Amino acid sequence: MNGHGGYAVFFFPQALEALGEAIKPYLTSQPDGPHIFCREIDTGGAFTEMTLVGKDAEGHEVQVELMVPGSMIRMIVSAQSEAVFGFGPRVASASASAPTA
C-alpha cells in the first residue's frame, strides 16, 4: 500500500484504551478523531506495520516502525498530505476547470 503521501490509521476506542500510554506519543488529534499518520503501511499479516517519520530531540529525521494487531484498526485512509487530510468537500483548482483551446 505504498505510493501516496501517506496514510491516516484510525483505531477502535477499545484499542486505544488497551494500548494506553504507549500509543499516545504517536497519535495526532484532529477534529476527525485521533489517528496515526504514517508514510508506509503493510497490512499483510496478523500485525499491521506502520512506518512513521519524525524528528529526534536534536532535529534529525528518524524512522520508526510501529506494529499493532490488525484487529485494532478501524479504518485506513490514503492521504496526499497531512495538511489537507479530511472528509470535507474537495475544491477543484482554477487550472483544472479552465477550458483549453
ZAMIRO-322195 format. One line per field, with one value per residue: residue in one letter; chain; x, y, z of N, C-alpha, C, O in turn. Coordinates in pm, 1 decimal. Example, Ala and Ser with C-alpha at 12.3 -4.5 7.8 and 13.67 -1.06 7.14 Angstrom:
<nodes>
residu <- [A/S] $
chaine <- [A/A] $
nx <- [1319.0/1285.0] $
ny <- [-569.0/-225.0] $
nz <- [780.0/708.0] $
cax <- [1230.0/1367.0] $
cay <- [-450.0/-106.0] $
caz <- [780.0/714.0] $
cx <- [1320.0/1290.0] $
cy <- [-330.0/3.0] $
cz <- [780.0/787.0] $
ox <- [1423.6/1340.9] $
oy <- [-331.9/113.8] $
oz <- [846.5/803.9] $
</nodes>
This chain:
<nodes>
residu <- [M/N/G/H/G/G/Y/A/V/F/F/F/P/Q/A/L/E/A/L/G/E/A/I/K/P/Y/L/T/S/Q/P/D/G/P/H/I/F/C/R/E/I/D/T/G/G/A/F/T/E/M/T/L/V/G/K/D/A/E/G/H/E/V/Q/V/E/L/M/V/P/G/S/M/I/R/M/I/V/S/A/Q/S/E/A/V/F/G/F/G/P/R/V/A/S/A/S/A/S/A/P/T/A] $
chaine <- [A/A/A/A/A/A/A/A/A/A/A/A/A/A/A/A/A/A/A/A/A/A/A/A/A/A/A/A/A/A/A/A/A/A/A/A/A/A/A/A/A/A/A/A/A/A/A/A/A/A/A/A/A/A/A/A/A/A/A/A/A/A/A/A/A/A/A/A/A/A/A/A/A/A/A/A/A/A/A/A/A/A/A/A/A/A/A/A/A/A/A/A/A/A/A/A/A/A/A/A/A] $
nx <- [82.6/181.6/304.8/165.6/114.6/85.5/-73.4/-362.3/-432.8/-689.6/-812.4/-1005.1/-1200.2/-1171.2/-928.2/-746.9/-773.1/-675.8/-409.7/-315.8/-94.0/129.4/71.4/7.6/217.2/236.2/-1.5/-211.4/-416.5/-709.1/-1002.5/-1133.6/-1082.4/-860.5/-564.5/-305.3/-59.7/107.1/387.6/424.2/253.1/182.3/-34.3/-32.9/-67.8/-94.0/-27.8/-37.5/189.8/336.2/510.7/659.2/765.4/966.6/1111.8/1406.0/1526.9/1736.2/1666.7/1707.5/1599.4/1407.9/1315.3/1049.7/918.2/607.4/406.3/90.1/-181.2/-387.5/-661.1/-721.1/-748.2/-959.7/-1006.0/-835.2/-704.9/-607.8/-393.7/-297.6/-138.9/-56.6/-150.5/-376.4/-557.2/-873.8/-1237.1/-1394.1/-1560.3/-1411.4/-1231.4/-1208.6/-915.3/-826.8/-686.5/-756.3/-1022.0/-1034.5/-1104.7/-934.5/-779.5] $
ny <- [-119.0/132.4/447.7/684.8/1003.2/935.0/767.9/772.2/625.7/493.3/392.3/150.1/259.5/93.8/-25.5/187.3/237.4/-4.9/-1.7/220.0/444.4/394.1/428.7/695.1/895.9/875.3/943.2/1164.8/1430.6/1540.7/1712.4/1501.5/1285.2/1092.7/969.1/786.8/916.0/786.7/704.9/473.2/156.6/-179.3/-431.6/-703.2/-968.2/-1080.1/-864.8/-514.1/-320.4/-9.0/262.0/535.1/874.4/1099.4/1349.9/1360.1/1463.3/1629.9/1726.0/1568.4/1357.2/1070.3/729.8/524.0/205.4/84.5/-162.1/-307.9/-519.3/-621.6/-633.3/-419.9/-196.4/42.2/188.2/275.5/544.3/675.8/945.9/1247.6/1448.0/1540.7/1789.6/1852.9/1657.8/1515.0/1503.7/1679.7/1872.3/1862.4/2107.2/2212.5/2299.7/2616.4/2589.8/2336.9/2356.7/2540.1/2596.3/2458.8/2548.3] $
nz <- [0.0/-86.9/-228.7/-210.3/-42.9/220.8/501.3/702.7/1000.6/1178.4/1496.9/1687.2/1967.4/2196.4/2141.9/2158.4/2427.8/2533.4/2440.6/2570.2/2739.8/2584.1/2311.4/2281.5/2221.8/1945.6/1831.2/1646.0/1704.5/1566.9/1440.1/1316.4/1469.9/1687.2/1538.6/1363.1/1158.1/890.9/678.8/526.0/497.7/592.1/556.6/548.2/723.0/1069.0/1224.5/1172.2/1006.9/1045.2/907.2/1040.6/1027.2/1194.9/1412.3/1608.2/1937.7/1869.2/1624.8/1402.5/1136.1/1201.3/1160.0/1240.3/1310.0/1370.0/1510.8/1529.6/1637.8/1369.6/1413.7/1575.9/1426.9/1290.9/1053.5/750.4/578.9/272.4/215.5/53.2/162.2/496.7/573.0/417.6/474.4/529.9/556.2/422.3/157.5/-167.1/-346.9/-675.0/-856.6/-1011.9/-1252.2/-1332.8/-1398.7/-1601.8/-1941.5/-2227.0/-2537.1] $
cax <- [0.0/270.7/291.2/92.6/176.3/80.7/-197.4/-416.3/-479.5/-780.9/-826.6/-1125.8/-1179.9/-1122.1/-786.9/-672.4/-773.4/-587.3/-271.6/-285.8/7.4/230.2/32.7/-18.2/314.5/224.8/-133.6/-238.2/-556.2/-773.7/-1148.0/-1180.3/-1053.1/-718.8/-516.0/-161.6/-26.9/229.1/435.0/400.7/176.7/177.4/-143.9/-22.5/-32.3/-172.8/5.7/-26.7/315.5/329.7/638.1/638.8/885.2/960.8/1240.7/1453.2/1548.4/1835.3/1612.7/1738.5/1488.1/1414.1/1210.5/1003.8/820.2/512.0/323.3/-23.9/-269.5/-477.6/-798.1/-738.3/-763.0/-1096.5/-1009.3/-712.2/-738.9/-494.7/-393.0/-190.6/-50.9/-121.5/-211.6/-505.9/-635.6/-1003.6/-1354.2/-1472.2/-1571.8/-1289.9/-1248.8/-1127.3/-825.5/-863.9/-626.3/-825.5/-1155.1/-1023.5/-1104.5/-814.7/-811.0] $
cay <- [0.0/247.6/527.4/807.6/1086.9/868.0/703.8/802.0/498.8/514.9/274.9/136.1/318.4/-8.6/-47.5/299.0/215.3/-118.6/38.8/313.8/549.3/357.3/474.8/839.6/981.4/859.0/987.1/1301.1/1462.2/1635.3/1701.9/1372.5/1183.7/1058.8/871.8/788.4/944.5/713.9/716.0/343.9/62.7/-316.4/-499.8/-846.2/-1048.4/-1056.7/-730.7/-408.8/-248.1/130.1/333.6/674.6/957.3/1210.0/1414.1/1335.6/1583.7/1714.5/1770.6/1474.8/1272.6/931.1/644.3/430.6/107.4/54.7/-276.4/-334.1/-621.6/-569.7/-625.8/-293.8/-86.1/68.8/237.9/332.5/639.9/725.7/1092.1/1305.2/1515.5/1553.5/1921.5/1860.6/1540.8/1540.9/1449.0/1790.5/1875.8/1896.6/2222.6/2199.6/2413.4/2700.1/2538.0/2214.3/2388.2/2633.1/2528.4/2475.0/2560.9] $
caz <- [0.0/-91.8/-348.5/-183.2/57.6/348.8/542.9/834.6/1057.0/1289.5/1582.1/1767.1/2100.3/2288.6/2110.4/2217.4/2572.4/2562.6/2413.8/2678.0/2727.4/2484.4/2177.7/2281.4/2151.1/1800.2/1786.8/1602.9/1731.9/1477.1/1456.1/1265.3/1570.4/1699.9/1441.4/1337.0/1019.1/860.0/540.7/461.1/579.2/541.9/624.6/519.7/838.8/1190.2/1270.8/1072.0/1025.3/1001.9/909.3/1076.2/1019.4/1289.7/1443.5/1744.1/2017.6/1802.2/1497.4/1294.6/1095.9/1245.0/1105.8/1341.5/1265.2/1475.8/1473.2/1617.7/1581.2/1267.4/1466.1/1648.2/1331.8/1247.0/916.2/694.8/473.7/196.1/215.0/-27.8/257.5/627.0/586.0/350.9/506.4/590.5/490.6/368.3/11.3/-241.1/-435.3/-795.6/-877.3/-1125.4/-1374.2/-1372.2/-1452.3/-1714.8/-2071.6/-2309.8/-2680.5] $
cx <- [86.6/240.5/212.5/170.8/179.4/-56.9/-235.3/-479.0/-560.7/-801.0/-963.8/-1099.4/-1124.3/-973.9/-701.2/-664.3/-676.3/-439.8/-223.4/-181.6/108.7/198.4/23.6/86.7/301.4/93.7/-135.2/-384.7/-603.0/-923.2/-1204.1/-1155.3/-905.1/-679.4/-364.0/-143.5/106.2/261.2/404.8/323.8/176.1/72.9/-140.0/23.9/-120.1/-148.7/10.9/98.9/302.6/467.8/609.1/771.4/865.4/1097.6/1276.3/1476.6/1646.7/1788.7/1644.4/1617.7/1511.3/1295.4/1177.9/906.1/736.1/423.8/214.1/-107.4/-369.0/-620.6/-825.4/-771.1/-905.2/-1102.2/-871.5/-752.6/-611.6/-505.6/-276.4/-91.9/-128.2/-198.6/-350.6/-592.7/-768.6/-1116.5/-1442.5/-1479.5/-1440.8/-1320.9/-1155.2/-1039.4/-867.6/-807.5/-698.0/-960.5/-1150.0/-1022.2/-975.9/-856.7/-746.1] $
cy <- [124.7/330.6/655.4/889.4/1022.4/812.0/751.2/673.7/530.2/383.1/270.2/197.6/218.1/-36.8/62.9/284.5/103.6/-81.1/144.0/419.5/520.1/412.5/627.5/924.9/976.8/913.3/1133.6/1326.9/1570.6/1622.3/1567.2/1258.7/1152.0/950.8/882.1/817.6/877.1/724.2/588.3/254.5/-73.4/-390.8/-650.9/-925.9/-1015.0/-917.1/-635.6/-329.6/-108.6/192.3/481.0/747.8/1075.4/1271.3/1381.7/1468.5/1680.8/1763.1/1681.8/1387.9/1129.2/856.6/539.5/333.7/67.3/-59.5/-295.5/-445.6/-559.3/-554.0/-496.9/-177.3/-77.3/105.1/291.5/420.3/685.2/876.9/1141.7/1382.3/1534.3/1684.3/1927.7/1739.9/1580.8/1486.5/1557.6/1785.0/1918.9/2010.5/2204.5/2320.9/2489.6/2646.2/2412.6/2244.8/2482.2/2557.3/2556.5/2477.7/2453.4] $
cz <- [0.0/-215.7/-330.0/-80.8/194.5/377.4/681.4/885.5/1182.6/1364.7/1647.7/1904.8/2202.3/2265.9/2171.2/2368.8/2610.4/2542.6/2514.0/2643.9/2617.3/2345.9/2169.0/2211.4/1998.6/1744.9/1748.6/1630.5/1636.7/1496.7/1408.5/1363.7/1575.8/1600.3/1432.7/1189.8/989.5/711.1/462.4/555.7/511.6/623.3/604.1/639.8/957.5/1246.0/1152.5/1104.8/966.2/1012.6/929.3/1065.2/1113.2/1308.2/1587.3/1815.5/1953.4/1665.2/1379.2/1264.6/1142.9/1185.6/1211.0/1277.2/1384.5/1427.3/1577.1/1555.8/1483.0/1316.0/1543.4/1555.9/1279.2/1099.0/878.6/577.3/405.2/188.1/130.7/57.2/386.3/638.4/523.9/378.6/568.4/506.5/431.3/216.7/-53.1/-337.2/-553.4/-811.6/-1002.4/-1255.4/-1422.3/-1436.8/-1571.2/-1845.5/-2148.0/-2455.2/-2759.0] $
ox <- [64.7/159.8/193.8/279.1/267.0/-144.6/-149.1/-568.4/-509.1/-805.9/-1030.5/-987.1/-1040.2/-901.8/-595.6/-562.0/-602.8/-354.2/-103.4/-181.1/168.2/290.6/31.2/48.6/350.9/79.6/-68.7/-469.8/-543.6/-967.7/-1309.6/-1202.7/-831.6/-752.0/-302.9/-204.5/206.7/173.2/364.6/327.4/170.1/89.0/-235.6/143.8/-210.0/-237.5/58.2/113.8/262.6/535.0/543.5/877.2/762.0/1188.7/1190.6/1449.1/1641.4/1862.5/1611.5/1543.0/1620.1/1188.7/1267.4/820.5/787.6/372.0/241.0/-104.8/-427.8/-694.1/-940.9/-816.3/-962.5/-1191.0/-799.7/-825.0/-517.3/-612.2/-167.6/27.6/-251.0/-301.3/-435.7/-694.0/-773.8/-1094.6/-1556.2/-1412.8/-1368.4/-1425.6/-1035.4/-1082.1/-935.7/-873.2/-699.7/-1008.3/-1252.3/-945.5/-916.5/-957.0/-761.5] $
oy <- [214.4/289.9/729.2/849.9/1052.4/808.8/768.2/618.5/585.7/276.1/372.6/189.1/253.5/-68.6/35.9/315.2/115.9/-124.4/155.3/476.1/612.9/440.7/683.1/1021.2/1066.2/927.9/1216.2/1251.4/1678.1/1529.4/1523.9/1147.1/1180.4/853.4/973.8/752.1/906.1/749.0/594.4/272.5/-82.6/-410.7/-719.8/-948.6/-931.5/-857.8/-672.1/-277.9/-92.5/177.7/544.5/690.4/1142.2/1247.5/1376.5/1574.7/1800.8/1833.7/1716.6/1349.7/1074.0/914.1/474.0/374.6/22.2/-55.0/-299.0/-464.4/-455.1/-469.7/-467.1/-72.1/-174.8/59.7/345.7/376.9/728.4/930.8/1084.3/1382.3/1542.8/1689.8/2001.7/1721.3/1671.8/1430.3/1529.5/1702.6/2002.4/2010.2/2183.5/2432.9/2434.7/2655.2/2385.4/2167.9/2502.8/2462.1/2663.5/2417.1/2448.2] $
oz <- [81.5/-299.2/-426.8/-37.7/275.5/291.1/767.7/821.4/1279.6/1304.1/1662.2/1954.7/2284.8/2360.4/2228.6/2430.0/2708.4/2619.8/2539.5/2534.5/2562.6/2269.4/2059.5/2144.9/1930.1/1623.5/1811.0/1583.6/1627.8/1564.0/1454.8/1342.3/1481.2/1580.5/1487.6/1105.2/1054.4/628.7/346.2/677.5/388.9/743.7/639.7/656.3/947.8/1307.2/1044.9/1215.6/850.9/1114.6/846.8/1090.7/1111.3/1229.0/1675.6/1759.6/1979.9/1596.4/1265.8/1354.7/1126.4/1164.1/1264.4/1198.7/1486.8/1315.7/1697.2/1434.2/1512.0/1264.7/1573.8/1601.1/1230.5/1026.9/962.7/487.7/471.5/158.1/135.9/27.6/385.3/706.1/573.4/311.2/651.1/399.1/393.3/154.0/1.2/-401.9/-534.8/-783.8/-1089.0/-1359.2/-1542.4/-1520.2/-1636.5/-1859.9/-2135.5/-2493.0/-2881.0] $
</nodes>
